[in-house]
């Protein structure tokens, strides 16, 4: 994940390896968090992880589209003020293989859809 995404969490998520991509030299993180300076180094650090995920931000997503084999996307059915967006999914490269709609309910303020794409 990118530095801004990491900083959006109150603390590191449990039971996960955190690899943070930052251009800042000597970026300080809690013990156990790995800091690298580019996507290639992040992928190398994650090479023994059986299921690594790229979780943002926008620039990291753009870079990762060239090497990803699967996209797990949650589409929230609402409009928000935002400055970061997931890249457009090119359907000539990606095939939708699963779609699971969830309506708004007492536990979810907005309807959402889980989507899975696999590289063609």
N, CA, C and O atoms as a GROMACS GRO file, in nm:
protein
  480
    1UNK      N    1   0.084  -0.119   0.000
    1UNK     CA    2   0.000   0.000   0.000
    1UNK      C    3   0.087   0.123   0.000
    1UNK      O    4   0.204   0.120   0.040
    2UNK      N    5   0.028   0.231  -0.046
    2UNK     CA    6   0.099   0.357  -0.042
    2UNK      C    7   0.099   0.416   0.098
    2UNK      O    8   0.023   0.374   0.185
    3UNK      N    9   0.185   0.514   0.118
    3UNK     CA   10   0.200   0.578   0.249
    3UNK      C   11   0.069   0.640   0.298
    3UNK      O   12   0.033   0.622   0.414
    4UNK      N   13  -0.001   0.713   0.211
    4UNK     CA   14  -0.125   0.778   0.254
    4UNK      C   15  -0.231   0.676   0.293
    4UNK      O   16  -0.306   0.697   0.388
    5UNK      N   17  -0.238   0.565   0.220
    5UNK     CA   18  -0.332   0.459   0.257
    5UNK      C   19  -0.296   0.404   0.394
    5UNK      O   20  -0.383   0.385   0.479
    6UNK      N   21  -0.168   0.377   0.417
    6UNK     CA   22  -0.123   0.327   0.547
    6UNK      C   23  -0.160   0.425   0.658
    6UNK      O   24  -0.208   0.384   0.763
    7UNK      N   25  -0.136   0.552   0.634
    7UNK     CA   26  -0.164   0.653   0.736
    7UNK      C   27  -0.314   0.671   0.762
    7UNK      O   28  -0.352   0.731   0.863
    8UNK      N   29  -0.399   0.621   0.673
    8UNK     CA   30  -0.543   0.633   0.695
    8UNK      C   31  -0.593   0.530   0.796
    8UNK      O   32  -0.706   0.543   0.844
    9UNK      N   33  -0.513   0.430   0.830
    9UNK     CA   34  -0.550   0.331   0.931
    9UNK      C   35  -0.511   0.381   1.069
    9UNK      O   36  -0.405   0.443   1.084
   10UNK      N   37  -0.594   0.357   1.171
   10UNK     CA   38  -0.554   0.398   1.305
   10UNK      C   39  -0.434   0.321   1.358
   10UNK      O   40  -0.356   0.372   1.438
   11UNK      N   41  -0.418   0.197   1.311
   11UNK     CA   42  -0.303   0.113   1.347
   11UNK      C   43  -0.294   0.004   1.242
   11UNK      O   44  -0.389  -0.018   1.167
   12UNK      N   45  -0.180  -0.066   1.234
   12UNK     CA   46  -0.170  -0.175   1.137
   12UNK      C   47  -0.281  -0.278   1.158
   12UNK      O   48  -0.321  -0.306   1.271
   13UNK      N   49  -0.330  -0.333   1.047
   13UNK     CA   50  -0.436  -0.434   1.054
   13UNK      C   51  -0.380  -0.564   1.110
   13UNK      O   52  -0.265  -0.599   1.081
   14UNK      N   53  -0.458  -0.637   1.188
   14UNK     CA   54  -0.406  -0.760   1.250
   14UNK      C   55  -0.384  -0.873   1.149
   14UNK      O   56  -0.451  -0.881   1.047
   15UNK      N   57  -0.288  -0.957   1.180
   15UNK     CA   58  -0.262  -1.081   1.106
   15UNK      C   59  -0.229  -1.058   0.958
   15UNK      O   60  -0.269  -1.137   0.873
   16UNK      N   61  -0.159  -0.952   0.929
   16UNK     CA   62  -0.120  -0.920   0.791
   16UNK      C   63   0.022  -0.866   0.790
   16UNK      O   64   0.068  -0.804   0.886
   17UNK      N   65   0.089  -0.890   0.681
   17UNK     CA   66   0.218  -0.825   0.658
   17UNK      C   67   0.188  -0.693   0.589
   17UNK      O   68   0.117  -0.690   0.489
   18UNK      N   69   0.240  -0.585   0.643
   18UNK     CA   70   0.219  -0.452   0.585
   18UNK      C   71   0.346  -0.409   0.514
   18UNK      O   72   0.452  -0.399   0.574
   19UNK      N   73   0.331  -0.383   0.384
   19UNK     CA   74   0.442  -0.331   0.304
   19UNK      C   75   0.396  -0.194   0.254
   19UNK      O   76   0.298  -0.184   0.180
   20UNK      N   77   0.468  -0.091   0.294
   20UNK     CA   78   0.431   0.046   0.262
   20UNK      C   79   0.529   0.102   0.160
   20UNK      O   80   0.650   0.095   0.178
   21UNK      N   81   0.474   0.157   0.051
   21UNK     CA   82   0.557   0.220  -0.051
   21UNK      C   83   0.559   0.370  -0.023
   21UNK      O   84   0.454   0.434  -0.018
   22UNK      N   85   0.679   0.424  -0.006
   22UNK     CA   86   0.693   0.567   0.023
   22UNK      C   87   0.818   0.621  -0.045
   22UNK      O   88   0.921   0.554  -0.050
   23UNK      N   89   0.807   0.742  -0.096
   23UNK     CA   90   0.924   0.809  -0.153
   23UNK      C   91   1.005   0.880  -0.044
   23UNK      O   92   1.117   0.923  -0.068
   24UNK      N   93   0.947   0.890   0.075
   24UNK     CA   94   1.015   0.959   0.185
   24UNK      C   95   1.131   0.874   0.236
   24UNK      O   96   1.116   0.756   0.266
   25UNK      N   97   1.246   0.936   0.245
   25UNK     CA   98   1.363   0.869   0.301
   25UNK      C   99   1.344   0.863   0.453
   25UNK      O  100   1.300   0.961   0.514
   26UNK      N  101   1.378   0.751   0.513
   26UNK     CA  102   1.367   0.731   0.658
   26UNK      C  103   1.224   0.746   0.710
   26UNK      O  104   1.205   0.794   0.821
   27UNK      N  105   1.125   0.706   0.631
   27UNK     CA  106   0.986   0.710   0.676
   27UNK      C  107   0.971   0.617   0.795
   27UNK      O  108   1.008   0.500   0.787
   28UNK      N  109   0.918   0.667   0.905
   28UNK     CA  110   0.908   0.592   1.030
   28UNK      C  111   0.773   0.520   1.038
   28UNK      O  112   0.668   0.581   1.018
   29UNK      N  113   0.778   0.391   1.069
   29UNK     CA  114   0.658   0.308   1.083
   29UNK      C  115   0.672   0.221   1.208
   29UNK      O  116   0.782   0.204   1.260
   30UNK      N  117   0.561   0.165   1.255
   30UNK     CA  118   0.570   0.074   1.369
   30UNK      C  119   0.655  -0.048   1.336
   30UNK      O  120   0.672  -0.084   1.219
   31UNK      N  121   0.708  -0.111   1.438
   31UNK     CA  122   0.786  -0.232   1.422
   31UNK      C  123   0.704  -0.337   1.348
   31UNK      O  124   0.585  -0.354   1.375
   32UNK      N  125   0.768  -0.407   1.254
   32UNK     CA  126   0.701  -0.512   1.179
   32UNK      C  127   0.646  -0.466   1.045
   32UNK      O  128   0.611  -0.550   0.962
   33UNK      N  129   0.639  -0.335   1.023
   33UNK     CA  130   0.593  -0.283   0.894
   33UNK      C  131   0.714  -0.264   0.805
   33UNK      O  132   0.816  -0.209   0.847
   34UNK      N  133   0.704  -0.312   0.681
   34UNK     CA  134   0.814  -0.304   0.586
   34UNK      C  135   0.795  -0.180   0.499
   34UNK      O  136   0.686  -0.158   0.447
   35UNK      N  137   0.899  -0.101   0.482
   35UNK     CA  138   0.893   0.018   0.396
   35UNK      C  139   0.984  -0.003   0.277
   35UNK      O  140   1.100  -0.042   0.292
   36UNK      N  141   0.930   0.024   0.158
   36UNK     CA  142   1.007   0.016   0.034
   36UNK      C  143   0.982   0.145  -0.045
   36UNK      O  144   0.896   0.225  -0.008
   37UNK      N  145   1.057   0.163  -0.153
   37UNK     CA  146   1.045   0.287  -0.229
   37UNK      C  147   0.974   0.274  -0.363
   37UNK      O  148   0.954   0.373  -0.433
   38UNK      N  149   0.936   0.150  -0.401
   38UNK     CA  150   0.867   0.134  -0.530
   38UNK      C  151   0.790   0.002  -0.532
   38UNK      O  152   0.810  -0.084  -0.446
   39UNK      N  153   0.704  -0.012  -0.631
   39UNK     CA  154   0.620  -0.131  -0.642
   39UNK      C  155   0.703  -0.257  -0.661
   39UNK      O  156   0.670  -0.361  -0.603
   40UNK      N  157   0.808  -0.251  -0.740
   40UNK     CA  158   0.890  -0.369  -0.764
   40UNK      C  159   0.948  -0.423  -0.634
   40UNK      O  160   0.949  -0.544  -0.612
   41UNK      N  161   0.997  -0.334  -0.548
   41UNK     CA  162   1.052  -0.377  -0.419
   41UNK      C  163   0.941  -0.432  -0.328
   41UNK      O  164   0.965  -0.524  -0.251
   42UNK      N  165   0.822  -0.375  -0.337
   42UNK     CA  166   0.709  -0.426  -0.258
   42UNK      C  167   0.674  -0.567  -0.301
   42UNK      O  168   0.651  -0.655  -0.217
   43UNK      N  169   0.670  -0.590  -0.432
   43UNK     CA  170   0.640  -0.724  -0.482
   43UNK      C  171   0.747  -0.824  -0.440
   43UNK      O  172   0.717  -0.938  -0.406
   44UNK      N  173   0.872  -0.782  -0.443
   44UNK     CA  174   0.981  -0.870  -0.400
   44UNK      C  175   0.968  -0.902  -0.251
   44UNK      O  176   0.993  -1.016  -0.210
   45UNK      N  177   0.929  -0.804  -0.170
   45UNK     CA  178   0.911  -0.826  -0.027
   45UNK      C  179   0.794  -0.920   0.002
   45UNK      O  180   0.792  -0.987   0.105
   46UNK      N  181   0.697  -0.924  -0.090
   46UNK     CA  182   0.577  -1.007  -0.071
   46UNK      C  183   0.587  -1.141  -0.141
   46UNK      O  184   0.488  -1.215  -0.145
   47UNK      N  185   0.702  -1.176  -0.198
   47UNK     CA  186   0.710  -1.294  -0.283
   47UNK      C  187   0.677  -1.425  -0.212
   47UNK      O  188   0.638  -1.521  -0.278
   48UNK      N  189   0.690  -1.431  -0.081
   48UNK     CA  190   0.658  -1.554  -0.008
   48UNK      C  191   0.516  -1.552   0.050
   48UNK      O  192   0.473  -1.649   0.112
   49UNK      N  193   0.446  -1.444   0.029
   49UNK     CA  194   0.306  -1.434   0.076
   49UNK      C  195   0.219  -1.512  -0.022
   49UNK      O  196   0.227  -1.490  -0.142
   50UNK      N  197   0.137  -1.604   0.028
   50UNK     CA  198   0.056  -1.688  -0.060
   50UNK      C  199  -0.056  -1.610  -0.129
   50UNK      O  200  -0.104  -1.652  -0.234
   51UNK      N  201  -0.099  -1.499  -0.072
   51UNK     CA  202  -0.206  -1.421  -0.133
   51UNK      C  203  -0.186  -1.272  -0.103
   51UNK      O  204  -0.258  -1.216  -0.020
   52UNK      N  205  -0.090  -1.208  -0.168
   52UNK     CA  206  -0.068  -1.065  -0.142
   52UNK      C  207  -0.178  -0.980  -0.206
   52UNK      O  208  -0.233  -1.016  -0.311
   53UNK      N  209  -0.210  -0.869  -0.144
   53UNK     CA  210  -0.309  -0.775  -0.195
   53UNK      C  211  -0.247  -0.638  -0.209
   53UNK      O  212  -0.163  -0.598  -0.128
   54UNK      N  213  -0.287  -0.567  -0.312
   54UNK     CA  214  -0.251  -0.427  -0.329
   54UNK      C  215  -0.375  -0.348  -0.290
   54UNK      O  216  -0.481  -0.367  -0.349
   55UNK      N  217  -0.362  -0.260  -0.192
   55UNK     CA  218  -0.482  -0.196  -0.137
   55UNK      C  219  -0.482  -0.044  -0.152
   55UNK      O  220  -0.554   0.025  -0.080
   56UNK      N  221  -0.404   0.008  -0.243
   56UNK     CA  222  -0.411   0.152  -0.271
   56UNK      C  223  -0.283   0.221  -0.234
   56UNK      O  224  -0.190   0.163  -0.178
   57UNK      N  225  -0.283   0.346  -0.266
   57UNK     CA  226  -0.380   0.433  -0.326
   57UNK      C  227  -0.383   0.430  -0.476
   57UNK      O  228  -0.337   0.335  -0.540
   58UNK      N  229  -0.439   0.536  -0.532
   58UNK     CA  230  -0.465   0.543  -0.674
   58UNK      C  231  -0.343   0.521  -0.761
   58UNK      O  232  -0.351   0.448  -0.860
   59UNK      N  233  -0.232   0.583  -0.728
   59UNK     CA  234  -0.111   0.567  -0.809
   59UNK      C  235  -0.057   0.424  -0.801
   59UNK      O  236  -0.008   0.370  -0.900
   60UNK      N  237  -0.065   0.365  -0.682
   60UNK     CA  238  -0.021   0.226  -0.665
   60UNK      C  239  -0.109   0.133  -0.748
   60UNK      O  240  -0.058   0.041  -0.812
   61UNK      N  241  -0.241   0.156  -0.746
   61UNK     CA  242  -0.331   0.075  -0.828
   61UNK      C  243  -0.294   0.085  -0.976
   61UNK      O  244  -0.286  -0.017  -1.045
   62UNK      N  245  -0.270   0.206  -1.024
   62UNK     CA  246  -0.234   0.224  -1.166
   62UNK      C  247  -0.109   0.144  -1.201
   62UNK      O  248  -0.105   0.077  -1.304
   63UNK      N  249  -0.008   0.152  -1.116
   63UNK     CA  250   0.116   0.079  -1.143
   63UNK      C  251   0.094  -0.072  -1.139
   63UNK      O  252   0.154  -0.146  -1.219
   64UNK      N  253   0.010  -0.119  -1.049
   64UNK     CA  254  -0.009  -0.262  -1.028
   64UNK      C  255  -0.094  -0.328  -1.136
   64UNK      O  256  -0.088  -0.450  -1.151
   65UNK      N  257  -0.171  -0.252  -1.209
   65UNK     CA  258  -0.259  -0.312  -1.311
   65UNK      C  259  -0.180  -0.394  -1.412
   65UNK      O  260  -0.233  -0.490  -1.468
   66UNK      N  261  -0.057  -0.358  -1.438
   66UNK     CA  262   0.024  -0.429  -1.536
   66UNK      C  263   0.069  -0.567  -1.487
   66UNK      O  264   0.100  -0.654  -1.568
   67UNK      N  265   0.074  -0.587  -1.356
   67UNK     CA  266   0.125  -0.713  -1.302
   67UNK      C  267   0.019  -0.795  -1.229
   67UNK      O  268   0.042  -0.913  -1.200
   68UNK      N  269  -0.095  -0.737  -1.201
   68UNK     CA  270  -0.200  -0.809  -1.128
   68UNK      C  271  -0.260  -0.920  -1.215
   68UNK      O  272  -0.264  -0.909  -1.337
   69UNK      N  273  -0.304  -1.025  -1.149
   69UNK     CA  274  -0.371  -1.135  -1.220
   69UNK      C  275  -0.519  -1.142  -1.184
   69UNK      O  276  -0.597  -1.207  -1.253
   70UNK      N  277  -0.556  -1.074  -1.076
   70UNK     CA  278  -0.695  -1.076  -1.028
   70UNK      C  279  -0.726  -0.941  -0.965
   70UNK      O  280  -0.639  -0.878  -0.904
   71UNK      N  281  -0.849  -0.897  -0.978
   71UNK     CA  282  -0.896  -0.775  -0.911
   71UNK      C  283  -1.016  -0.813  -0.825
   71UNK      O  284  -1.113  -0.869  -0.874
   72UNK      N  285  -1.009  -0.782  -0.698
   72UNK     CA  286  -1.122  -0.796  -0.604
   72UNK      C  287  -1.166  -0.653  -0.576
   72UNK      O  288  -1.094  -0.578  -0.510
   73UNK      N  289  -1.283  -0.616  -0.624
   73UNK     CA  290  -1.328  -0.478  -0.618
   73UNK      C  291  -1.460  -0.468  -0.543
   73UNK      O  292  -1.550  -0.548  -0.567
   74UNK      N  293  -1.471  -0.373  -0.455
   74UNK     CA  294  -1.599  -0.343  -0.391
   74UNK      C  295  -1.649  -0.212  -0.450
   74UNK      O  296  -1.584  -0.108  -0.436
   75UNK      N  297  -1.762  -0.217  -0.516
   75UNK     CA  298  -1.822  -0.097  -0.573
   75UNK      C  299  -1.936  -0.055  -0.481
   75UNK      O  300  -2.034  -0.127  -0.465
   76UNK      N  301  -1.922   0.064  -0.420
   76UNK     CA  302  -2.024   0.118  -0.331
   76UNK      C  303  -2.119   0.200  -0.417
   76UNK      O  304  -2.075   0.285  -0.495
   77UNK      N  305  -2.248   0.174  -0.403
   77UNK     CA  306  -2.348   0.239  -0.488
   77UNK      C  307  -2.393   0.371  -0.426
   77UNK      O  308  -2.504   0.384  -0.374
   78UNK      N  309  -2.303   0.468  -0.434
   78UNK     CA  310  -2.328   0.603  -0.383
   78UNK      C  311  -2.222   0.694  -0.442
   78UNK      O  312  -2.121   0.647  -0.493
   79UNK      N  313  -2.245   0.823  -0.434
   79UNK     CA  314  -2.147   0.922  -0.481
   79UNK      C  315  -2.083   0.990  -0.361
   79UNK      O  316  -2.150   1.024  -0.264
   80UNK      N  317  -1.953   1.010  -0.370
   80UNK     CA  318  -1.877   1.072  -0.262
   80UNK      C  319  -1.782   1.175  -0.320
   80UNK      O  320  -1.740   1.164  -0.435
   81UNK      N  321  -1.747   1.275  -0.240
   81UNK     CA  322  -1.638   1.364  -0.277
   81UNK      C  323  -1.509   1.287  -0.257
   81UNK      O  324  -1.483   1.236  -0.148
   82UNK      N  325  -1.430   1.277  -0.361
   82UNK     CA  326  -1.307   1.199  -0.351
   82UNK      C  327  -1.201   1.256  -0.444
   82UNK      O  328  -1.232   1.323  -0.543
   83UNK      N  329  -1.076   1.227  -0.412
   83UNK     CA  330  -0.966   1.273  -0.497
   83UNK      C  331  -0.882   1.156  -0.547
   83UNK      O  332  -0.783   1.178  -0.618
   84UNK      N  333  -0.918   1.034  -0.512
   84UNK     CA  334  -0.845   0.916  -0.555
   84UNK      C  335  -0.944   0.815  -0.610
   84UNK      O  336  -1.050   0.791  -0.551
   85UNK      N  337  -0.910   0.756  -0.724
   85UNK     CA  338  -1.001   0.664  -0.791
   85UNK      C  339  -0.926   0.541  -0.840
   85UNK      O  340  -0.807   0.546  -0.870
   86UNK      N  341  -0.999   0.430  -0.846
   86UNK     CA  342  -0.943   0.308  -0.903
   86UNK      C  343  -0.937   0.326  -1.054
   86UNK      O  344  -1.026   0.387  -1.112
   87UNK      N  345  -0.834   0.273  -1.120
   87UNK     CA  346  -0.824   0.289  -1.265
   87UNK      C  347  -0.941   0.223  -1.338
   87UNK      O  348  -1.003   0.130  -1.287
   88UNK      N  349  -0.968   0.273  -1.457
   88UNK     CA  350  -1.071   0.212  -1.542
   88UNK      C  351  -1.029   0.069  -1.574
   88UNK      O  352  -0.912   0.042  -1.604
   89UNK      N  353  -1.124  -0.022  -1.567
   89UNK     CA  354  -1.095  -0.163  -1.595
   89UNK      C  355  -1.121  -0.189  -1.743
   89UNK      O  356  -1.234  -0.178  -1.790
   90UNK      N  357  -1.016  -0.224  -1.814
   90UNK     CA  358  -1.024  -0.253  -1.958
   90UNK      C  359  -1.077  -0.394  -1.977
   90UNK      O  360  -1.008  -0.492  -1.947
   91UNK      N  361  -1.200  -0.406  -2.026
   91UNK     CA  362  -1.263  -0.538  -2.039
   91UNK      C  363  -1.202  -0.622  -2.151
   91UNK      O  364  -1.236  -0.740  -2.164
   92UNK      N  365  -1.113  -0.564  -2.232
   92UNK     CA  366  -1.040  -0.648  -2.327
   92UNK      C  367  -0.924  -0.721  -2.258
   92UNK      O  368  -0.870  -0.817  -2.312
   93UNK      N  369  -0.888  -0.674  -2.138
   93UNK     CA  370  -0.780  -0.734  -2.060
   93UNK      C  371  -0.837  -0.815  -1.942
   93UNK      O  372  -0.780  -0.917  -1.904
   94UNK      N  373  -0.948  -0.768  -1.887
   94UNK     CA  374  -1.006  -0.825  -1.766
   94UNK      C  375  -1.144  -0.883  -1.794
   94UNK      O  376  -1.224  -0.823  -1.865
   95UNK      N  377  -1.170  -1.000  -1.736
   95UNK     CA  378  -1.300  -1.064  -1.749
   95UNK      C  379  -1.366  -1.068  -1.612
   95UNK      O  380  -1.305  -1.114  -1.515
   96UNK      N  381  -1.492  -1.021  -1.603
   96UNK     CA  382  -1.566  -1.031  -1.478
   96UNK      C  383  -1.605  -1.177  -1.458
   96UNK      O  384  -1.669  -1.237  -1.544
   97UNK      N  385  -1.566  -1.235  -1.342
   97UNK     CA  386  -1.594  -1.376  -1.317
   97UNK      C  387  -1.688  -1.397  -1.198
   97UNK      O  388  -1.738  -1.507  -1.177
   98UNK      N  389  -1.712  -1.292  -1.121
   98UNK     CA  390  -1.805  -1.303  -1.010
   98UNK      C  391  -1.861  -1.165  -0.976
   98UNK      O  392  -1.790  -1.064  -0.982
   99UNK      N  393  -1.990  -1.164  -0.940
   99UNK     CA  394  -2.058  -1.038  -0.905
   99UNK      C  395  -2.159  -1.070  -0.797
   99UNK      O  396  -2.248  -1.153  -0.816
  100UNK      N  397  -2.146  -1.003  -0.682
  100UNK     CA  398  -2.232  -1.032  -0.568
  100UNK      C  399  -2.287  -0.901  -0.511
  100UNK      O  400  -2.215  -0.826  -0.445
  101UNK      N  401  -2.415  -0.874  -0.536
  101UNK     CA  402  -2.480  -0.750  -0.491
  101UNK      C  403  -2.527  -0.765  -0.346
  101UNK      O  404  -2.579  -0.870  -0.308
  102UNK      N  405  -2.509  -0.659  -0.268
  102UNK     CA  406  -2.558  -0.654  -0.130
  102UNK      C  407  -2.638  -0.525  -0.113
  102UNK      O  408  -2.584  -0.416  -0.130
  103UNK      N  409  -2.766  -0.536  -0.079
  103UNK     CA  410  -2.847  -0.416  -0.063
  103UNK      C  411  -2.812  -0.341   0.066
  103UNK      O  412  -2.751  -0.397   0.158
  104UNK      N  413  -2.852  -0.217   0.071
  104UNK     CA  414  -2.842  -0.139   0.193
  104UNK      C  415  -2.925  -0.212   0.299
  104UNK      O  416  -3.034  -0.261   0.270
  105UNK      N  417  -2.872  -0.218   0.423
  105UNK     CA  418  -2.948  -0.283   0.530
  105UNK      C  419  -2.908  -0.222   0.664
  105UNK      O  420  -2.841  -0.118   0.667
  106UNK      N  421  -2.948  -0.283   0.771
  106UNK     CA  422  -2.921  -0.227   0.904
  106UNK      C  423  -2.772  -0.225   0.938
  106UNK      O  424  -2.730  -0.148   1.025
  107UNK      N  425  -2.693  -0.307   0.872
  107UNK     CA  426  -2.548  -0.309   0.898
  107UNK      C  427  -2.468  -0.231   0.794
  107UNK      O  428  -2.350  -0.204   0.816
  108UNK      N  429  -2.531  -0.195   0.682
  108UNK     CA  430  -2.459  -0.128   0.573
  108UNK      C  431  -2.538  -0.005   0.528
  108UNK      O  432  -2.653  -0.015   0.485
  109UNK      N  433  -2.474   0.109   0.539
  109UNK     CA  434  -2.539   0.236   0.505
  109UNK      C  435  -2.566   0.248   0.355
  109UNK      O  436  -2.657   0.320   0.314
  110UNK      N  437  -2.486   0.179   0.274
  110UNK     CA  438  -2.500   0.187   0.129
  110UNK      C  439  -2.506   0.046   0.069
  110UNK      O  440  -2.446  -0.048   0.122
  111UNK      N  441  -2.577   0.034  -0.041
  111UNK     CA  442  -2.571  -0.090  -0.119
  111UNK      C  443  -2.431  -0.099  -0.181
  111UNK      O  444  -2.367   0.002  -0.207
  112UNK      N  445  -2.386  -0.222  -0.203
  112UNK     CA  446  -2.254  -0.241  -0.263
  112UNK      C  447  -2.250  -0.372  -0.339
  112UNK      O  448  -2.334  -0.460  -0.319
  113UNK      N  449  -2.152  -0.383  -0.427
  113UNK     CA  450  -2.131  -0.505  -0.504
  113UNK      C  451  -1.986  -0.547  -0.493
  113UNK      O  452  -1.895  -0.466  -0.513
  114UNK      N  453  -1.965  -0.676  -0.461
  114UNK     CA  454  -1.831  -0.734  -0.470
  114UNK      C  455  -1.814  -0.785  -0.613
  114UNK      O  456  -1.898  -0.859  -0.664
  115UNK      N  457  -1.704  -0.744  -0.677
  115UNK     CA  458  -1.675  -0.788  -0.813
  115UNK      C  459  -1.538  -0.855  -0.816
  115UNK      O  460  -1.445  -0.811  -0.748
  116UNK      N  461  -1.528  -0.960  -0.894
  116UNK     CA  462  -1.398  -1.024  -0.916
  116UNK      C  463  -1.372  -1.027  -1.065
  116UNK      O  464  -1.457  -1.068  -1.144
  117UNK      N  465  -1.252  -0.983  -1.101
  117UNK     CA  466  -1.207  -0.988  -1.240
  117UNK      C  467  -1.080  -1.071  -1.244
  117UNK      O  468  -1.000  -1.070  -1.151
  118UNK      N  469  -1.064  -1.143  -1.354
  118UNK     CA  470  -0.940  -1.216  -1.378
  118UNK      C  471  -0.883  -1.174  -1.513
  118UNK      O  472  -0.957  -1.144  -1.607
  119UNK      N  473  -0.753  -1.173  -1.518
  119UNK     CA  474  -0.686  -1.137  -1.644
  119UNK      C  475  -0.721  -1.240  -1.750
  119UNK      O  476  -0.716  -1.361  -1.725
  120UNK      N  477  -0.756  -1.192  -1.869
  120UNK     CA  478  -0.789  -1.282  -1.981
  120UNK      C  479  -0.666  -1.356  -2.030
  120UNK      O  480  -0.675  -1.436  -2.123
   0.00000   0.00000   0.00000
